[in-house]
Amino acid sequence: MSEPIRVLICEDQQLVRAGYVTILGSEPDVEVVGEAEDGGEAVEKAGRLRPDVVVMDIRMPGMDGIDATRLLAGPDVADPVKVLVVTTFNVDEYVYAALRAGASGFLLKNARPAELVDAVRTVATGDSLLAPAVTRSLIGRFGERIRPGGPVPPDEREHAALTLRETEVLRLIATGMSNAEIAEQLVISHETVKTYVSRILSKLELRDRVQAVVFAYRTGVMEMRG
């Protein structure tokens, strides 16, 4: 039996935090290893407890979730921790800031308990969690900022010599699908999907799936039909 997913919960509201502990702690493959009331405490405890996933609120007294995420999972972190942001605020600026800070996923607090558990599992396996509605909103308002460098040069429309299958996987990533969902859609293994995603990011010189989503929309991949 594989080791359980180690989770640290960072939430300033005690009742909400207790709810997360109850929901996640009842799963046989999840272990809640710690709790934090603010971002600073989460960073300190993550350094000691080394969780697989940190469930992170955004707006908290002291250090907020954005700054804590940057310290735990930002581009300059040598050994980043996966962060799942869970918040009541379905505001584009918060989503954008969290993802730029290094978060692996974004979930609203009104999500069902099963969705929270699935989100933790998804992030723990290395997949990103970004709902299609959130993806479309980000593309519409922050596309140029998420992928730095200004307008895409015409030669990037060549898609860096992606194969037809890689282009198909990129299109599915851009709809907000997880690796597991892509595997089911294309009737291939999860490991094969991970290989395709890795190749796509490498060929396009993109940091993560969020940048891949932006690239797909800005270069016309989403309008293409195989």
C-alpha positions in Angstrom: 0.0 0.0 0.0 1.4 3.4 -1.0 2.0 6.1 1.6 -0.9 8.5 2.3 -0.9 12.0 0.9 0.5 14.3 3.7 -1.6 17.5 3.9 -1.0 20.7 5.8 -4.1 22.9 6.1 -3.7 26.7 6.3 -7.0 28.5 7.1 -7.6 31.3 9.6 -11.2 30.4 10.4 -11.2 27.6 13.0 -14.5 26.1 12.0 -13.6 25.9 8.3 -10.2 24.5 9.2 -11.8 21.8 11.4 -14.1 20.9 8.5 -11.2 20.4 6.2 -9.5 18.2 8.8 -12.6 16.1 9.1 -13.2 15.7 5.4 -9.6 15.0 4.4 -8.8 13.0 7.6 -11.6 10.5 6.9 -9.9 9.4 3.6 -7.7 6.3 3.9 -5.1 7.7 1.5 -4.8 11.2 3.1 -3.1 12.2 6.4 -3.5 15.7 7.8 -0.1 16.3 9.3 -0.6 19.9 10.5 -2.7 23.0 10.7 -1.8 26.7 10.4 -3.8 29.9 11.0 -1.8 32.1 8.7 0.7 32.1 5.9 3.7 32.6 8.1 2.8 29.6 10.3 2.2 27.5 7.1 5.6 28.3 5.7 7.3 27.4 9.1 5.3 24.2 9.5 5.8 23.1 5.9 9.5 23.4 6.4 9.4 21.0 9.3 6.6 18.6 8.3 7.3 18.4 4.5 3.7 17.9 3.4 2.9 16.7 -0.1 0.1 19.3 -0.4 -0.7 22.5 1.4 -4.4 23.5 1.3 -4.1 27.3 1.4 -6.6 30.1 2.0 -5.9 33.5 0.4 -7.1 36.2 2.7 -5.7 35.8 6.2 -4.3 38.1 8.9 -0.5 38.4 8.9 1.0 36.8 5.9 -1.7 36.1 3.3 -1.9 33.0 1.1 -0.4 34.5 -2.0 2.9 35.4 -0.2 3.0 32.1 1.6 2.4 30.3 -1.7 5.3 32.2 -3.3 7.6 31.1 -0.4 6.5 27.5 -0.6 6.1 27.0 -4.4 7.5 30.0 -6.2 9.9 29.9 -9.1 12.9 30.5 -6.9 12.1 27.8 -4.4 14.6 24.9 -4.6 12.3 22.3 -3.2 8.7 23.5 -3.8 5.6 22.2 -2.1 2.4 21.7 -4.0 -0.2 24.3 -3.0 -4.0 24.0 -3.5 -5.6 27.4 -3.0 -9.1 27.2 -1.6 -11.0 30.4 -1.2 -14.4 32.1 -1.1 -13.1 34.7 -3.6 -13.8 33.8 -7.2 -12.0 36.9 -8.3 -9.7 36.9 -11.3 -6.9 38.9 -9.6 -6.7 36.4 -6.8 -6.6 33.4 -9.1 -4.0 35.0 -11.3 -1.8 36.0 -8.3 -2.1 32.6 -6.8 -1.1 30.8 -10.0 1.8 33.2 -10.6 3.0 32.6 -7.1 3.3 28.9 -7.9 0.0 27.3 -6.8 -0.9 24.0 -8.5 -4.6 24.5 -8.3 -7.5 26.7 -7.3 -10.8 25.6 -5.7 -13.8 27.6 -4.3 -14.9 27.0 -0.8 -18.4 26.2 -2.0 -17.1 23.0 -3.7 -18.4 19.7 -2.4 -16.3 17.7 0.0 -15.7 15.1 -2.6 -14.3 17.8 -4.9 -11.9 18.9 -2.2 -10.6 15.4 -1.8 -10.3 14.9 -5.5 -8.5 18.2 -5.8 -5.9 17.2 -3.2 -5.3 13.9 -4.9 -5.0 15.6 -8.3 -2.4 18.1 -7.1 -0.5 15.5 -5.2 0.0 13.4 -8.3 1.6 16.4 -10.1 -1.4 17.5 -12.1 -2.7 21.1 -12.1 -6.2 21.8 -11.2 -7.8 24.7 -13.1 -11.5 24.6 -13.8 -12.5 25.5 -17.4 -14.5 28.5 -16.3 -11.6 29.8 -14.4 -9.3 29.1 -17.4 -11.5 31.1 -19.7 -11.7 34.0 -17.3 -7.9 34.1 -16.9 -7.3 33.9 -20.7 -9.7 36.8 -21.3 -8.2 39.2 -18.7 -4.6 38.1 -18.0 -3.4 36.2 -21.0 -0.6 38.6 -21.9 0.6 38.8 -18.3 0.6 35.0 -17.5 2.9 34.3 -20.4 5.5 37.1 -20.4 7.1 38.5 -23.5 4.4 40.4 -25.3 2.6 39.3 -28.5 3.4 35.9 -29.8 5.6 36.1 -32.9 4.1 34.7 -36.1 6.6 31.8 -36.2 5.3 30.5 -32.9 2.2 29.5 -34.8 4.2 26.6 -36.0 3.7 25.3 -32.4 7.3 24.2 -32.2 6.8 21.2 -34.4 4.3 19.5 -32.1 3.0 16.2 -33.4 -0.7 15.9 -34.1 -1.1 13.9 -30.9 0.7 16.5 -28.8 -1.4 19.2 -30.3 -4.5 17.2 -29.4 -3.2 16.9 -25.8 -2.5 20.6 -25.7 -6.0 21.4 -26.8 -7.4 19.2 -24.0 -5.1 20.9 -21.4 -6.5 24.2 -22.6 -10.0 23.1 -21.8 -9.0 22.6 -18.2 -8.8 18.8 -18.2 -6.5 17.0 -15.7 -4.1 14.3 -16.9 -6.5 11.7 -15.7 -9.4 13.2 -17.7 -7.1 13.4 -20.8 -6.1 9.8 -20.4 -9.8 8.8 -20.2 -10.7 11.0 -23.2 -7.9 9.6 -25.4 -8.0 6.1 -24.0 -4.4 6.1 -23.1 -2.5 5.6 -19.8 -2.0 8.3 -17.2 1.8 7.9 -17.6 1.5 8.4 -21.4 -0.3 11.6 -20.8 2.3 12.9 -18.4 5.0 12.1 -21.1 3.0 14.1 -23.7 2.6 17.1 -21.3 6.3 17.1 -20.5 7.2 17.1 -24.2 4.8 19.9 -24.9 6.1 22.1 -22.1 9.7 21.4 -23.2 9.1 22.0 -26.9 7.2 25.2 -26.3 9.6 26.3 -23.5 6.7 26.9 -21.1 6.9 26.7 -17.3 3.6 25.0 -16.6 0.2 24.1 -17.7 -1.2 27.5 -17.1 1.2 29.0 -19.7 0.3 26.1 -22.0 -3.3 27.1 -21.8 -2.5 30.7 -22.6 -0.3 29.6 -25.5 -3.1 27.4 -26.9 -5.6 30.2 -27.0 -3.2 32.9 -28.2 -1.8 30.8 -31.1 -5.0 29.5 -32.3 -4.6 25.8 -31.2 -8.1 26.0 -29.7 -9.6 26.9 -33.0 -7.8 24.1 -34.9 -9.4 20.8 -35.8 -7.3 17.8 -36.2 
